[in-house]
Amino acid sequence: MQMLLITPTRQEVGLTSVSLGVVRALQRQGLRVGFVKPVAQDYTDNDRSQLFAKRICQIDSPAALTTKEVMTRVTADQNDELLEDIVSLCMQAGTDESGLRVDVLVVEGLHLDASHPFTARLNADIARSLHADMILVASSELSGSINEVKVAASELRQEGCTIAGVIFNKACAEFDEEKARSELDIPVWGVVRFKPELLAPRTLDVARHLDAEIINKGEISRRRMRETVVAGRSVAEVIERLQPGALIISSGDRDDIMLATALAASNGVQLAGLLLTHDSVADKRVFNLTRKAFETGLPVLRVDTDSFHTALNVSRLPSAVPADDHERMNSVIDTIAEQLSVEALNASVRMPATTHLSPPAFRYQLIQKARAAKKRIVLPEGDEPRTVRAAVICQEKGIAQCVLLGKREAIEAVAAAQGVTLPPALEILDPDAIREDYVAPMVELRKSKGLTAGQARDQLSDTVVLGTMMLATDRVDGLVSGAVHTTANTVRPALQLIKTAPGQSIVSSVFFMLMPDQVLVYGDCAINPSPSATELADIALQSADSARAFGVEPKVAMISYSTGQSGAGAEVEKVREATTLAKSRRPDLLIDGPLQYDAASVKDVAAQKAPNSPVAGQATVFVFPDLNTGNTTYKAVQRSANVVSVGPMLQGLRKPVNDLSRGALVDDIVFTIALTAIQADAMRA
């Protein structure tokens, strides 16, 4: 087991964020990673590092020593005993929940603290005691950071420490990365560029910091403050500042500001909130008039202080990510991991002979494969807010060339209301301008059904049908829809115009379930209500091929309420017959059934119920006997175990069409677009 100790060169370098960013970067390489923060420095009941490691990186680590305990040992000159306790904690963290030794243990060192001068020395002592490689973290927002790293590295080497690399955090645009690499004799693991949006607190955090009264809760835990606007002048001067992320600070007797804010909210502008000062509130008649606007999700707060001191207090909001803001911390960790050098990391870390496909590795490979595929994906719901944001992310990250179907002015308005900038390369196509191009091809495709040109025009007024025709005529490589349309709306045009692939008799679906330590494939949980034995065998083979295409080695379990020969009944016999059919058609695959879910997934249960099965206890692909079972199981696992699911991904079509859940998040849409791009690449191959 290799140990990496992440230590700062000065105060306020973002040590926790960088440490967890290193964890995620290592997980993306398929490594089994542990994490520990041996000394807590939050001065709260729960250390944020441990909480974020558990909730975001899915790593349990032992409870840290408190600063008070460490101070007591240092004062009593019990350094050896203290280091023994720290080493013991690290050894505990080096074994995961299944009892396996991790490949790499990331140890977050102590934040440097002027009030506790022992912190720097203790970091060096920990590194020597663990024989850990040290990764320095420097803040490159300040001048002289390169020289600071040189001095810190020299001093640590004199104390017998090994320096494996340095990470420059919070780098401004002017920071010269090449200069840093040329002047330093240690590898630069990465330069993390400063992104102001990662500092944006939730309106909830503002309310907590000010101890504000919440008049209208709205989306207080989702809206984020990117700037403050003190409404001290006329409403005409304030209007242009009513932008997404703005927190409007105003005395409650400013009815004009209340009305202007309500109007902006009604127009879809995602303001952070309205903060009323002087312990005042708007006239009841004005509040009643604007009530509908506040139902859009606009938070309204009230405080006792005047507007000037309120704005001053808001500016003093701590920059540290609150322990319950998992969304923001996840974005921070992702941003850091993306900007670390994979080459430097792999050169410094001893890679094991084999790696496993963890959820971070799966997501990372998904994005990398999609980038390499360079596919054009049409999004028929082009003016839907989540879809617009997902398209922008995909365009900026090079995941796919997205094509939004919709009126440019409507899409631009949706983007502006969310504070999103549309990249120039993002394609927007007006359905009215291109519809006629697809009338004749659609008539040709549906001539056996007697479709007329007029009927084709009517059907093409549906953007899903229009997008499907773009795919059918090779104008795009894939289609993603379903954020506002039903599954039937998405799938029906695909079945009529795209049709099934050669050799396929059925269209089915899979979900990729990102369990804490591995990725599982569930099929079919979205399309076929009651497949026959033959159809179930097809679903099993399609799901196995989908799993392999995305890096999951298929071990297929045909799920039933009975294992092996222990039960009887029509449903069990259907699964048994499907298993036999699938095995005969694909003897190269590991397939077994019928298996109960616990026999398929738990080794101890498998040893009792199916001791000779090549799949039981280690299944990676779960094929459910019907839609009722599959959909219920996937949602139960997703919600009860807080598991991320990617999909549904449709399989069996000639070209990739994928359906979204209407409750899909922006990230769900991004990953579905990536899945679609990879499918398109595999189908072309």
N, C-alpha and C positions, 0 to 999 in steps of 0.2 A: 504494500500500500504506500503510495506516494503522498506526502503531506505538503500543502502549500499554505504558508502563513502570509496573509494579506495585511500589510502594515502601512501607516501613513507617514509622510515626511513632515507634515505640519497639521494643525487643527483644521477642521471644516473642509476636508477633501472629498467627502461623500463616501466614507469607508464602507458602510453597510451596503449601500447601493452597488458599489464596485465589487465587493465580495460576493454578493448574490448574482451579479452579472457574470462573474467568473464561473460560478456554479452552473448557471444556465448554459454558458458557452461550452463547458465540458460535457454537460448532459447532451447537448446537441451532437456531440461527437460519438454518442452511444456509450459513454462511460458510466459506470455506476459510481455516483458521487455522494459523499457525505459532507455534512457541514456542522460546525460547532463554533459558538461564541463563548469561550471559556470564562470570560469575566463580563458580567452585565454592567452597563454604564448608563442605562436609561433612567435610573433612580425611580423606577415605577415597579409595580408588582410583576409585570411581564416585559421581558426584553424584546424589542421590536425585531431584532435580527432573527431570533428563534421563531417568533410568530410568522414573519414573512417567509422564512425557510419552510415552515410547515404548510402554510396556507397556499403559497404560490409555487414553491419548488418541490412540494410533497416530500420533504425530508424532516424526520423527527430527530431532534438532537437533545442530549441530556441538559438538565437545568444548569444554568451558569452560576458561578460563584458571584456573590454580590460584592460591590465595591467596598462595603463595610468589612466583609470578611477578609478581603485582600489587604485592606489597610491594617487590620488587626494583626495579620501575619507579618506584614512588612515591618510594622512598628516593633513587634516582638522579635525581630530578626529570625523569623522562621521561613526564610526563602526556600530552603530545600523542601520543607513540608508543603509549602504552597505550590511549588513546581510539581511535586508528586501528585497533588490533587488535580492540577491542570492536565498533566499527562494522562491520568486515569480517565478524566472526562473525554479527552481526545480518543483514547482507545475505545471507550464505549461508543463514541460517535462513528468509529471506523467500521462498525458492523451494522448492516441494515436490518429491517424488521424480520426478514426471512433468515437471518443468521449468517448471511454471506458477507465476506469482507469487501468493502468498497474498493474501487480502483484508485480513487483520489479522494483525499479528505481536505476540504477547504476550511482553514481555521481563520476566523476573523480576529485580528489582533486588537489591542486596546487603542481607543481614540487618545491622541495626545491631549493632556490636560494640565494646564499650568498650575492648577491647585493640587495636583497629584504628580509631582515630578518623577515618581518611580515608573510611570507608564512606559516611557521609551526604553528604559533599561529592562523592564519586564518583557517587552516584546522580543528583545534580543535573547533573553534567558529562555523564553518559550521556544524560540527557533532552534537554539542549540539543544535543548532537552528533547525535542521531537525529531531532531535531524531534518528539520523542514526546510524546503526552499522558500526564500522570502520573495514576495512580489510587492514592490513599493508602489504606493499610490500618491501621486503629486497633483496639486491643483494648478493647472496651467492657465487659470484666469489671472494669475499674478505674474509679473515679470520676474525673471531670475529663477524660474522653476527648474530649468535644466541644471544650473549650478547647484541648486538645492539638492537635487537628486545625486549629483556627483559627490557632494559632501556627505549625505546620508549613507550612500553605498560604501564610501571609503571608511566611515566610522564603524559601520556594521561588519565589514570585512575584518577590520582590526580586532573585533570582538569574536571572530571565528564563525561568522554567519555566511551562508551562501545566498547570493542574490541571483534569482533566476530571471527577473524582468522588472519592468516598470510600466505602469499605466498612468497616462496623463488624463485627468478628469476635468470636466468643465472648461474645455479648451475653447478659446475665442477664435474668431475667424482668422486673426493675424498669427496664430501660433504656427510656427514652422516645424512641421513633423520631420521633414528631411534633415533639418539642422539637428534636431534631437537625436535622430538615429546615427548621424555621422559623428556627433560629439561624445556620445555615451558608449561605454564599453560593456553595457548590459543590453539585452534584447528589449526593444520597445514592444510590449504586448498590445498596445493600442493607444489611440488618441481619441477620447470621447468628446465630441463637439457639444458645446452648450446649446440646449434647446429650451427657450423660455417657457414653452407650453408644458414642460414637465414640472414646472414649479407651481402650476395653477392649482390652488386649493379648491375644495368643494365649498359651496355656499354654506353647507353644514358646518365646515371647519370655522368659517367666519362667525357663524352664529355662536358656536361654542366658545371661541376666543373672546368674543364681546359679551358673552352671557346675555345674548339678545332674546327678546320675546319674539316668538314665531307667530305672526298674525296669519299668514297663509303658507302652509308647508310646501305645497307644489312639489317640484322635483329637487328638493333641497339637497338630497344626497347624490344627485347626478349632475346638476349644473356646476360649472367651474368658473371661478373669477380670474380673468386675465388682465383686467384693469379696473380702476375705480374712477368714477365720474362724480365729482361734487357739484351738484346743481345749484350754483350760486348766482347764475346769470339768467337771462330770459330763456324761455323754452326754445326759441329759435336758435340760440347758441348751443343748446344741449342736444338738439335733434340729431345732428351729425355724429354725436358720440354714442348714440343708442345702437351699439354694435354687439354682436355675439360675444358673450363673456364679460360684458360690462356690468359692474355693480353700481347702481345708481344710488347716491347718497343725497338725501334731501330732507328738509324739514317737512313734517307731515301736513302743514297748512299750505304747502305749495300744490294746490289743486291742479295747476297747469302741468306740473311735472308728473303728477299721478296719471293724468289723462294721456300725456305723450307716451309715458312708459307702457300704459295699457294698450295704446294703439300699436306700438312697436311689437308687443307680445302677440297681439291679435294678428299681425302680419307675418308671424312665424319667426321673429328674431329671438334667438336663444339667449336672452339676457341672463346674467348670473343671478340677479335679483334686485329688489327695491329695498333700501335700508332707510327707514324713517328715523329722524333724530329729534332731539329736544323733548323726548317722551310725548310726542304728538302723533296724531293720527288724522287721516283725511276726513273731511266732512262725510257723514254717513251717506248722503245722497250721491256724492261722487264715488264712494266705495261701491255702492249698489250698482251704479251705472257701469263700473269697470269690472264687476265681478266675473263676467264671462271671460274677460281677458286673463284673469288670474287662474281660471280653470285650465288654461293652456299649460300650466306647470310653473308659472313665475312665482318664486318664493318672495314673501314680503316679511321683513323683520322690523323690530323697533328697539331703540336704545334710549337711555336718558341723556347721554352727552350731546353737545352741540355738533354741528357738521364738521367743523375743523378738527376737534379732538377725536371725533369718531373716525375720520379718515386717517389721522395719525395712529390711532390704535389698530386700524386695519393694516397699516403698513408694518406694524410690529408683529404680525402673525408669523410664528416660527416656520422656517422653510422645510423642516424635517417632515417626512411623509407620516401622517397619523397611522397608528397601528391597524385601524379598520379600513383604510383606503387601499384595498387590494388592487383596484383598477389602476390607480396612479403608480403604485409601486411596480406592478407588472409591466407597465409601459416603460418605467425607468430601467428595470432589469433588462427588458428586451432591447432597449436602445443601447445600453452598454454592451450587451452580448454581441449585437450586430456590428459594433465598431471595434471589437477585439480582433486581432490578427490570428486567423486559424493557423497560418504557417508558423508563427512564433509560438503559439500555444502547443501545437503538435511537436515542435522541436524541443520544447522544454518538458513536456509531460511524457512519461513512459507509457506508451499505449499498450494495452494488453493484447494478447493474440486474437481474442474474440471480443466483440462488443455486442450489446443487446439494444433492441429498438425501444428505447424509452419514449414517452410522449414528447419531450422536447426534441429528441432526435428525429422522431416522425415528422413533427411540424417543420423542423429545419430542412429535412430532406424534401418535404413537400414543396417548400418555397424554392429550394435550389433547383429541383427538377422542373418546376413550372417556369422558372427563369430561363433555363436551358431550352425549354420547348419553344418559347417565343410564339405563342398562339394568340389568335384574335377571337375574343369571346364576346358575344352579344348579350346585352342585358335589356330585355324588353321593358322592364319597369324603370325606365330611365330617369324619371323625376321623383322616385321614391327616396326619401332622405338617407336611409341606411345604405341603399344601393349606390347613391352618389358618392357617399364617403368611402365605401368599399372600392369603387372604381378608381377614385383618386389615390387610395393607398396602393392598389395594384399597379397603377401607372407609375407612381413615384418609386416603387420598389422593383419595378421591372418584372412583376409576376406574370402579367399578361397585357396585351393590348386590348383594352376594354372599349366596347362600342355601346353607348347609351342611346336608346331609342326614345325620342321625345322632342318637344319644342325647346330650342336653345334658351329662350328667355325664361321658360319655366324652370329648367334645370339650373340656370345661373341664379335664379331667385332662391331656389332651395339651398344651393351651396352658400350663398351670401347669408342666409338666415342662420346657418350653422357655423359661419366663420371659416368656411372651407374655400380654398383657392383651387380653381380648376386648372390642371396643367395644360399648356398649349397643345400637347400631343394627344390629349384625351379626345376620342372621336365622339361627336354628337350628331346623330342623323335624324332629321325630321321625317317621321313616318309618311306624312302627306307628300313629301318630295320624292320618295322612293317606292311608294306602294305600287304604282303602275308597272314598275320593272318586273314585278313578280306575279302579275296576273296570268300571263301566258304560261310561264313555267308551272304554276299551280294547276291550271286547267289541264296541262299535259300529264302531270302526276296523278290527277284524280279523274282522268277521262273515263276510266272503267266505271266510275260512280256517276257519270253524266254531269259533272260540275260545269257550270256555265261561267263565262267571264264576269257577269254581274254578280253571281253568287261568290265567285272568288274575291271580287272587290269588297263585298260585304264582310267576308271572313277575314280578309287582310286588314280590316279596320281594327282588329284585335292585334295589339303589338306582339303578343306571344306567337300568334300564327305568322305574323310578318317575320319575326326573328327566326322562327322554325324554317320558313322558306329561304331565308338568307343562309341558313345552315345546309338545307337540302341542295342548294345551288352552289355550295362551296365558297360563298362570299365571306363566311366566318368559319371558325374551327369548332365552336361549341356554343352552348346556350345555357344560361342560368336564370331561373325565374322562380317565383313562389313567395316572395316577401309580402305580396298583397293578393296574389292569385292562389286558387286552390291547387292541390296536386292534380286533379282531373284537368284543370285548365292548362297545366304545363305538359302533362303526359299525353293527353288525347291528340293534339296536333302532331306530336312526335311519332305516335303510332301510325297516324294516317299518312304523314309526309316523309318521315325518316325511315320508319319500319325497322324490323328486327335484323340483326346481323346474320350473315350466312351461317347455317348450322344451329341457330338459336331459335327456340320455340316460344320463349317467354321473356318478358322484360321484368326484372326484379330490382331489388335495391339492397344496399349494405350501409351500415353505419360503422365508422371507425371509432371505437370507444377508447378514449385515452385514460386508461386506468393508471393508478399512481406509479406502477413500475413497469408496465408493458402496454402494448396496443392490441386490442382484440377487435375482431370483425364480427358483426351481427347481421344476419340476413334471414329472411326478408322481413323487414319491420315497417314497410311503408306502402307496398303496392298490391300484393296478391292475397285476397282474403282467405281462400281455402285451396291451396295448390294440391294437385293430384300427386301420386308417388312419382310419376315421370317428371312432372314440373318441379317437384321438390329436389329431385336428383339434378335437374338443370340448374336450379338455384344454388345447390351445393357446389357444383363445378364452376359456375360463374363467380361465386363468392371466393372460392379458393384462388382463382386466377386474379381476381381483383386484389386479394391480400398480397399475393406474390408481387404484383405490379407495383405495390407501394411499400415493399420491403418487409412485409410480415410473412414469415415462413408458415405456409398453411398446414395446420393439423386440424382436420375438420370433424367436429362433433355434431351428429344428427340428434337434436334434442327431442326428448319425449318425457312423459311422466313415469316411464319405466326404463330400467337398465338391462341390456342383454336379453335374456330369455325369461326374466322374472315376471313379466306381465303379459297380458293379452288384451285384445280389443281392436276395433277397427283403426283407431288413430295410431296405436302402437304398430300395427301391421303395416300401415301406410309408411311409417318412418323406416321400418325394417326393409320393406321392398325398395324404397328410395335409396337406402344405403347400398343394397345389393346392386342396383342399377348404376349408381355413381361409381362404385368400385370396378364394375365390369368395363365401364367406359373409360375410366382413368386409373389404371392400376399403378401409375406413378405417384398418385397422391395418397397421403395418410388420411383415411376416412373410417370412422367407426360410428355405430349406432345400432339401436337406440340407446341413448345415454341421458340420464338425468343431469340437470345443470351442475349439481354439486359433484357428481361423479366425473363430469367432463373437466371441471375446473380445480378441484381440490385433490391433491396427491394422496392424502390420508384416506379420503373417501373412496378414491379410485382403487387404492390397494385392496379395499374390502369388497367393493361391488364389481370391479372389472379389472382384476389383477393382470390379465394377459393382453389388455387393450394397448395398442400403440399410440392411442390418442388420449385416453382417460387421464385426468389429472394434469394435462399439459396442453389442452386444446387452445388454439388461437382463433379458429373460425367456428362460430356457433350458428347452426342453421335450425331455425325454429319451424315447427310443423304447420303453423298458420299465422295469419296477421294478428289475431287476437293475442296469442302468446308472445309473438315477437315484439309488437309495439308496446305491450304492457311491460315486458321485461326491460326493454331498452330505456323506457321512461322511468321505471322504478330505480334502475341502477344509476341513471343520469342524475336524478333528483336526490335520491337518498344518500348516495355516496359522493355527491358533488363532483361528478365525472363529466369532463368535456366530451361531447360527441360531435364528430364531423360527418356530415351527411344530411339526408340520404343521398347516396351516389347511385344513379341508375346504371344498370348493366344489362347487356343483351341487345342494345340498339346499334344500328350501323354507325351512328355518329353520336357524340356525347351531348346529352341533355340532362340537366340536373335540377332537381326541385328543392326549394328551401322551405323551412318551417316559417309560418307567418310570424312567429315570435323570434325569428333569427336575429342575432346580434351582428354588428358590423364585422367582427372577426369571423363569425360563422360564414358570412358571405364571401369574405376574402379567401378563406380556406376552400370553400366550394368552387370558387373561380380557379384556384390553383389545381384542385382535383380534376376539374374539367379540362384544363390545359394539358395535364399529364395524360389523361385518358385519350385526348385527341392525338397526342404524340404517339401513344402506344398503338392506337388504331391505324394510324398512317403507317407505322412500322410493320 
